Amino acid sequence: MAFPIVGRAKLERLMEVARRTRVTVALDSVFAARQLSEAARAAQLEIGVLAEVDVGLGRVGVAAGEALVQLAQSIGKLP
């Protein structure tokens, strides 16, 4: 998924898809990562995650450097 899935209904749908195929989600916030982690844990599934970096367009992602490192470390600590 090229964008974070936020909200109960969308997360439930994503878990349905993840039961049938491997899923990886790009996200740029710990908030979205926590929601995804909670939904995956409840569904007993593993979801791949990519920390999204802003490559200069200012649309999505976190700034390269320390912000990206912090996001990746926070994601890595989630179940």
The first five atom37 places (N, CA, C, CB, O) and aatype in JSON, in Angstrom:
{
  "aatype": [12, 0, 13, 14, 9, 19, 7, 1, 0, 11, 10, 6, 1, 10, 12, 6, 19, 0, 1, 1, 16, 1, 19, 16, 19, 0, 10, 3, 15, 19, 13, 0, 0, 1, 5, 10, 15, 6, 0, 0, 1, 0, 0, 5, 10, 6, 9, 7, 19, 10, 0, 6, 19, 3, 19, 7, 10, 7, 1, 19, 7, 19, 0, 0, 7, 6, 0, 10, 19, 5, 10, 0, 5, 15, 9, 7, 11, 10, 14],
  "atom_mask": [
    [1, 1, 1, 1, 1],
    [1, 1, 1, 1, 1],
    [1, 1, 1, 1, 1],
    [1, 1, 1, 1, 1],
    [1, 1, 1, 1, 1],
    [1, 1, 1, 1, 1],
    [1, 1, 1, 0, 1],
    [1, 1, 1, 1, 1],
    [1, 1, 1, 1, 1],
    [1, 1, 1, 1, 1],
    [1, 1, 1, 1, 1],
    [1, 1, 1, 1, 1],
    [1, 1, 1, 1, 1],
    [1, 1, 1, 1, 1],
    [1, 1, 1, 1, 1],
    [1, 1, 1, 1, 1],
    [1, 1, 1, 1, 1],
    [1, 1, 1, 1, 1],
    [1, 1, 1, 1, 1],
    [1, 1, 1, 1, 1],
    [1, 1, 1, 1, 1],
    [1, 1, 1, 1, 1],
    [1, 1, 1, 1, 1],
    [1, 1, 1, 1, 1],
    [1, 1, 1, 1, 1],
    [1, 1, 1, 1, 1],
    [1, 1, 1, 1, 1],
    [1, 1, 1, 1, 1],
    [1, 1, 1, 1, 1],
    [1, 1, 1, 1, 1],
    [1, 1, 1, 1, 1],
    [1, 1, 1, 1, 1],
    [1, 1, 1, 1, 1],
    [1, 1, 1, 1, 1],
    [1, 1, 1, 1, 1],
    [1, 1, 1, 1, 1],
    [1, 1, 1, 1, 1],
    [1, 1, 1, 1, 1],
    [1, 1, 1, 1, 1],
    [1, 1, 1, 1, 1],
    [1, 1, 1, 1, 1],
    [1, 1, 1, 1, 1],
    [1, 1, 1, 1, 1],
    [1, 1, 1, 1, 1],
    [1, 1, 1, 1, 1],
    [1, 1, 1, 1, 1],
    [1, 1, 1, 1, 1],
    [1, 1, 1, 0, 1],
    [1, 1, 1, 1, 1],
    [1, 1, 1, 1, 1],
    [1, 1, 1, 1, 1],
    [1, 1, 1, 1, 1],
    [1, 1, 1, 1, 1],
    [1, 1, 1, 1, 1],
    [1, 1, 1, 1, 1],
    [1, 1, 1, 0, 1],
    [1, 1, 1, 1, 1],
    [1, 1, 1, 0, 1],
    [1, 1, 1, 1, 1],
    [1, 1, 1, 1, 1],
    [1, 1, 1, 0, 1],
    [1, 1, 1, 1, 1],
    [1, 1, 1, 1, 1],
    [1, 1, 1, 1, 1],
    [1, 1, 1, 0, 1],
    [1, 1, 1, 1, 1],
    [1, 1, 1, 1, 1],
    [1, 1, 1, 1, 1],
    [1, 1, 1, 1, 1],
    [1, 1, 1, 1, 1],
    [1, 1, 1, 1, 1],
    [1, 1, 1, 1, 1],
    [1, 1, 1, 1, 1],
    [1, 1, 1, 1, 1],
    [1, 1, 1, 1, 1],
    [1, 1, 1, 0, 1],
    [1, 1, 1, 1, 1],
    [1, 1, 1, 1, 1],
    [1, 1, 1, 1, 1]
  ],
  "atom_positions": [
    [[0.86, -1.16, 0.0], [0.0, 0.0, 0.0], [0.91, 1.23, 0.0], [-0.98, 0.0, 1.23], [1.86, 1.31, 0.77]],
    [[0.6, 2.15, -0.85], [1.43, 3.35, -0.99], [1.01, 4.46, -0.04], [1.39, 3.85, -2.41], [1.58, 5.55, -0.07]],
    [[0.02, 4.2, 0.79], [-0.43, 5.21, 1.74], [-0.88, 4.5, 3.01], [-1.57, 6.08, 1.16], [-1.32, 3.36, 2.95]],
    [[-0.77, 5.17, 4.15], [-1.16, 4.51, 5.39], [-2.67, 4.28, 5.47], [-0.7, 5.32, 6.59], [-3.46, 5.1, 5.01]],
    [[-3.02, 3.18, 6.06], [-4.42, 2.83, 6.26], [-4.75, 3.2, 7.69], [-4.71, 1.3, 5.96], [-4.21, 2.62, 8.63]],
    [[-5.65, 4.18, 7.87], [-6.0, 4.65, 9.2], [-7.52, 4.52, 9.36], [-5.53, 6.13, 9.42], [-8.28, 4.83, 8.45]],
    [[-7.92, 4.08, 10.53], [-9.35, 3.93, 10.81], [-9.74, 2.47, 10.86], [0.0, 0.0, 0.0], [-9.21, 1.64, 10.12]],
    [[-10.65, 2.18, 11.73], [-11.03, 0.78, 12.01], [-11.52, 0.03, 10.77], [-12.1, 0.75, 13.07], [-11.06, -1.08, 10.51]],
    [[-12.43, 0.62, 10.01], [-13.0, -0.07, 8.85], [-11.93, -0.38, 7.81], [-14.11, 0.78, 8.22], [-11.9, -1.47, 7.25]],
    [[-11.06, 0.57, 7.54], [-10.01, 0.35, 6.54], [-8.99, -0.67, 7.03], [-9.31, 1.67, 6.22], [-8.5, -1.49, 6.25]],
    [[-8.68, -0.62, 8.31], [-7.74, -1.6, 8.87], [-8.33, -3.01, 8.83], [-7.36, -1.22, 10.31], [-7.62, -3.97, 8.55]],
    [[-9.61, -3.14, 9.12], [-10.26, -4.45, 9.06], [-10.21, -5.0, 7.64], [-11.72, -4.36, 9.56], [-9.96, -6.18, 7.43]],
    [[-10.47, -4.14, 6.66], [-10.42, -4.56, 5.26], [-9.0, -4.98, 4.89], [-10.91, -3.42, 4.33], [-8.81, -5.98, 4.2]],
    [[-8.02, -4.23, 5.34], [-6.63, -4.57, 5.06], [-6.28, -5.93, 5.65], [-5.68, -3.49, 5.6], [-5.56, -6.7, 5.03]],
    [[-6.77, -6.23, 6.85], [-6.49, -7.52, 7.46], [-7.13, -8.65, 6.65], [-7.0, -7.55, 8.92], [-6.56, -9.73, 6.55]],
    [[-8.3, -8.4, 6.07], [-8.92, -9.4, 5.2], [-8.03, -9.68, 3.99], [-10.32, -8.92, 4.74], [-7.85, -10.83, 3.59]],
    [[-7.48, -8.63, 3.4], [-6.59, -8.78, 2.26], [-5.32, -9.52, 2.69], [-6.23, -7.4, 1.64], [-4.83, -10.39, 1.97]],
    [[-4.79, -9.17, 3.86], [-3.56, -9.77, 4.36], [-3.71, -11.26, 4.66], [-3.1, -9.04, 5.59], [-2.71, -11.98, 4.7]],
    [[-4.91, -11.71, 4.88], [-5.13, -13.14, 5.09], [-4.91, -13.92, 3.79], [-6.56, -13.4, 5.63], [-4.65, -15.12, 3.82]],
    [[-5.0, -13.23, 2.65], [-4.89, -13.89, 1.35], [-3.57, -13.65, 0.63], [-5.99, -13.44, 0.49], [-3.2, -14.42, -0.26]],
    [[-2.86, -12.58, 1.01], [-1.63, -12.26, 0.31], [-0.7, -11.45, 1.21], [-1.92, -11.49, -0.97], [-1.13, -10.9, 2.22]],
    [[0.55, -11.39, 0.85], [1.5, -10.6, 1.62], [1.23, -9.11, 1.4], [2.96, -10.95, 1.24], [1.02, -8.68, 0.26]],
    [[1.23, -8.34, 2.48], [0.92, -6.92, 2.43], [2.06, -6.13, 3.05], [-0.42, -6.61, 3.15], [2.58, -6.49, 4.11]],
    [[2.44, -5.05, 2.39], [3.4, -4.1, 2.94], [2.8, -2.71, 2.83], [4.78, -4.18, 2.19], [2.24, -2.34, 1.8]],
    [[2.91, -1.93, 3.91], [2.33, -0.6, 3.96], [3.43, 0.43, 4.18], [1.27, -0.51, 5.08], [4.28, 0.26, 5.05]],
    [[3.41, 1.5, 3.38], [4.31, 2.63, 3.59], [3.6, 3.61, 4.51], [4.72, 3.31, 2.23], [2.43, 3.94, 4.3]],
    [[4.31, 4.09, 5.54], [3.69, 5.07, 6.43], [4.72, 6.06, 6.94], [3.01, 4.37, 7.6], [5.92, 5.83, 6.92]],
    [[4.19, 7.19, 7.4], [5.08, 8.28, 7.82], [4.75, 8.82, 9.19], [5.04, 9.4, 6.81], [5.11, 9.95, 9.53]],
    [[4.05, 8.01, 10.0], [3.76, 8.46, 11.35], [3.69, 7.28, 12.31], [2.44, 9.24, 11.39], [3.31, 6.17, 11.93]],
    [[4.07, 7.54, 13.54], [3.98, 6.51, 14.57], [2.51, 6.22, 14.87], [4.72, 6.96, 15.86], [2.16, 5.09, 15.19]],
    [[1.66, 7.23, 14.76], [0.22, 7.05, 14.97], [-0.32, 5.96, 14.04], [-0.54, 8.37, 14.73], [-1.0, 5.03, 14.49]],
    [[-0.03, 6.07, 12.75], [-0.49, 5.08, 11.78], [0.14, 3.72, 12.05], [-0.18, 5.54, 10.34], [-0.51, 2.69, 11.91]],
    [[1.41, 3.71, 12.44], [2.11, 2.46, 12.73], [1.48, 1.74, 13.92], [3.6, 2.73, 13.0], [1.32, 0.52, 13.9]],
    [[1.12, 2.48, 14.95], [0.49, 1.87, 16.13], [-0.85, 1.24, 15.77], [0.3, 2.91, 17.25], [-1.15, 0.12, 16.18]],
    [[-1.66, 1.97, 15.0], [-2.96, 1.43, 14.61], [-2.79, 0.16, 13.78], [-3.76, 2.48, 13.82], [-3.5, -0.83, 13.99]],
    [[-1.85, 0.19, 12.85], [-1.6, -0.98, 12.02], [-1.12, -2.15, 12.87], [-0.58, -0.65, 10.94], [-1.56, -3.28, 12.68]],
    [[-0.22, -1.89, 13.8], [0.31, -2.93, 14.67], [-0.81, -3.56, 15.5], [1.39, -2.36, 15.58], [-0.87, -4.78, 15.63]],
    [[-1.67, -2.73, 16.07], [-2.77, -3.25, 16.89], [-3.71, -4.11, 16.07], [-3.54, -2.09, 17.54], [-4.15, -5.17, 16.53]],
    [[-4.04, -3.67, 14.86], [-4.95, -4.43, 14.0], [-4.32, -5.76, 13.59], [-5.34, -3.61, 12.75], [-4.98, -6.8, 13.6]],
    [[-3.04, -5.73, 13.23], [-2.36, -6.96, 12.81], [-2.23, -7.94, 13.97], [-0.98, -6.63, 12.25], [-2.42, -9.14, 13.8]],
    [[-1.92, -7.42, 15.14], [-1.8, -8.29, 16.31], [-3.14, -8.94, 16.64], [-1.28, -7.49, 17.53], [-3.19, -10.13, 16.93]],
    [[-4.22, -8.17, 16.59], [-5.55, -8.71, 16.88], [-5.94, -9.77, 15.85], [-6.59, -7.58, 16.89], [-6.62, -10.74, 16.18]],
    [[-5.51, -9.58, 14.61], [-5.83, -10.54, 13.55], [-4.81, -11.67, 13.46], [-5.91, -9.83, 12.22], [-4.96, -12.59, 12.65]],
    [[-3.79, -11.61, 14.3], [-2.7, -12.59, 14.3], [-2.03, -12.69, 12.93], [-3.23, -13.96, 14.72], [-1.8, -13.78, 12.41]],
    [[-1.73, -11.5, 12.37], [-1.09, -11.41, 11.07], [0.18, -10.58, 11.17], [-2.04, -10.81, 10.03], [0.35, -9.8, 12.11]],
    [[1.04, -10.74, 10.21], [2.24, -9.92, 10.12], [2.13, -9.06, 8.87], [3.54, -10.79, 10.11], [1.89, -9.57, 7.77]],
    [[2.32, -7.76, 9.04], [2.23, -6.8, 7.94], [3.61, -6.16, 7.77], [1.12, -5.72, 8.2], [4.21, -5.71, 8.74]],
    [[4.09, -6.12, 6.54], [5.34, -5.43, 6.27], [5.14, -3.93, 6.34], [0.0, 0.0, 0.0], [4.07, -3.42, 6.01]],
    [[6.18, -3.22, 6.77], [6.1, -1.76, 6.91], [7.33, -1.11, 6.31], [5.95, -1.36, 8.4], [8.45, -1.58, 6.5]],
    [[7.11, -0.03, 5.58], [8.18, 0.81, 5.06], [8.04, 2.2, 5.66], [8.16, 0.86, 3.5], [6.94, 2.76, 5.65]],
    [[9.12, 2.75, 6.18], [9.1, 4.12, 6.68], [9.26, 5.04, 5.47], [10.24, 4.38, 7.74], [10.23, 4.93, 4.72]],
    [[8.31, 5.92, 5.28], [8.28, 6.76, 4.08], [9.03, 8.06, 4.3], [6.83, 7.05, 3.68], [8.8, 8.77, 5.29]],
    [[9.92, 8.38, 3.38], [10.75, 9.58, 3.48], [10.29, 10.6, 2.43], [12.25, 9.24, 3.29], [9.97, 10.24, 1.3]],
    [[10.28, 11.86, 2.82], [9.96, 12.95, 1.9], [11.17, 13.18, 1.0], [9.57, 14.27, 2.68], [12.26, 13.5, 1.48]],
    [[10.99, 13.0, -0.29], [12.1, 13.15, -1.23], [12.17, 14.55, -1.82], [11.98, 12.13, -2.34], [12.87, 14.78, -2.81]],
    [[11.45, 15.48, -1.2], [11.54, 16.86, -1.63], [10.27, 17.47, -2.15], [0.0, 0.0, 0.0], [10.21, 18.68, -2.37]],
    [[9.25, 16.69, -2.37], [7.99, 17.22, -2.88], [7.1, 17.78, -1.78], [7.25, 16.15, -3.64], [6.17, 18.54, -2.06]],
    [[7.38, 17.42, -0.53], [6.6, 17.93, 0.59], [5.19, 17.39, 0.67], [0.0, 0.0, 0.0], [4.34, 17.99, 1.33]],
    [[4.92, 16.26, 0.02], [3.56, 15.7, 0.04], [3.39, 14.64, 1.11], [3.24, 15.09, -1.32], [2.43, 14.68, 1.88]],
    [[4.32, 13.71, 1.17], [4.24, 12.62, 2.14], [5.62, 12.32, 2.66], [3.6, 11.35, 1.51], [6.62, 12.75, 2.09]],
    [[5.67, 11.58, 3.75], [6.95, 11.15, 4.3], [7.51, 12.12, 5.32], [0.0, 0.0, 0.0], [7.07, 13.26, 5.45]],
    [[8.5, 11.62, 6.03], [9.2, 12.44, 7.01], [10.51, 12.91, 6.4], [9.45, 11.65, 8.34], [10.99, 12.34, 5.42]],
    [[11.08, 13.95, 6.98], [12.34, 14.48, 6.47], [13.44, 13.43, 6.62], [12.74, 15.77, 7.22], [13.48, 12.68, 7.59]],
    [[14.32, 13.39, 5.64], [15.47, 12.49, 5.72], [16.32, 12.9, 6.91], [16.31, 12.52, 4.4], [16.34, 14.07, 7.3]],
    [[17.02, 11.96, 7.47], [17.88, 12.26, 8.62], [17.28, 11.76, 9.9], [0.0, 0.0, 0.0], [16.73, 10.66, 9.96]],
    [[17.4, 12.58, 10.95], [17.01, 12.16, 12.3], [15.53, 11.8, 12.4], [17.32, 13.26, 13.28], [15.18, 10.84, 13.1]],
    [[14.65, 12.54, 11.71], [13.21, 12.23, 11.77], [12.93, 10.84, 11.21], [12.4, 13.28, 11.01], [12.1, 10.11, 11.75]],
    [[13.6, 10.5, 10.14], [13.41, 9.18, 9.54], [13.95, 8.08, 10.46], [14.1, 9.11, 8.18], [13.33, 7.04, 10.62]],
    [[15.09, 8.33, 11.06], [15.67, 7.36, 11.99], [14.73, 7.14, 13.17], [17.06, 7.84, 12.49], [14.5, 6.0, 13.58]],
    [[14.19, 8.23, 13.73], [13.28, 8.11, 14.86], [12.02, 7.33, 14.48], [12.89, 9.5, 15.38], [11.55, 6.49, 15.25]],
    [[11.48, 7.61, 13.29], [10.29, 6.88, 12.85], [10.6, 5.39, 12.71], [9.78, 7.45, 11.51], [9.85, 4.55, 13.2]],
    [[11.7, 5.07, 12.06], [12.06, 3.67, 11.87], [12.29, 2.96, 13.2], [13.31, 3.57, 11.0], [11.88, 1.81, 13.37]],
    [[12.93, 3.63, 14.14], [13.15, 3.02, 15.45], [11.83, 2.8, 16.18], [14.08, 3.88, 16.28], [11.65, 1.77, 16.83]],
    [[10.92, 3.76, 16.09], [9.62, 3.63, 16.75], [8.83, 2.48, 16.14], [8.82, 4.93, 16.64], [8.2, 1.7, 16.86]],
    [[8.87, 2.37, 14.83], [8.18, 1.26, 14.15], [8.79, -0.07, 14.59], [8.27, 1.41, 12.59], [8.06, -1.03, 14.85]],
    [[10.09, -0.12, 14.66], [10.79, -1.35, 15.04], [10.46, -1.86, 16.42], [0.0, 0.0, 0.0], [10.63, -3.04, 16.71]],
    [[10.01, -0.98, 17.29], [9.67, -1.37, 18.67], [8.25, -1.93, 18.8], [9.82, -0.18, 19.6], [7.89, -2.5, 19.83]],
    [[7.44, -1.76, 17.75], [6.05, -2.22, 17.82], [5.98, -3.72, 17.58], [5.18, -1.47, 16.79], [6.79, -4.28, 16.83]],
    [[5.0, -4.37, 18.22], [4.84, -5.82, 17.96], [4.34, -6.08, 16.55], [3.87, -6.45, 18.98], [4.15, -7.23, 16.16]]
  ]
}
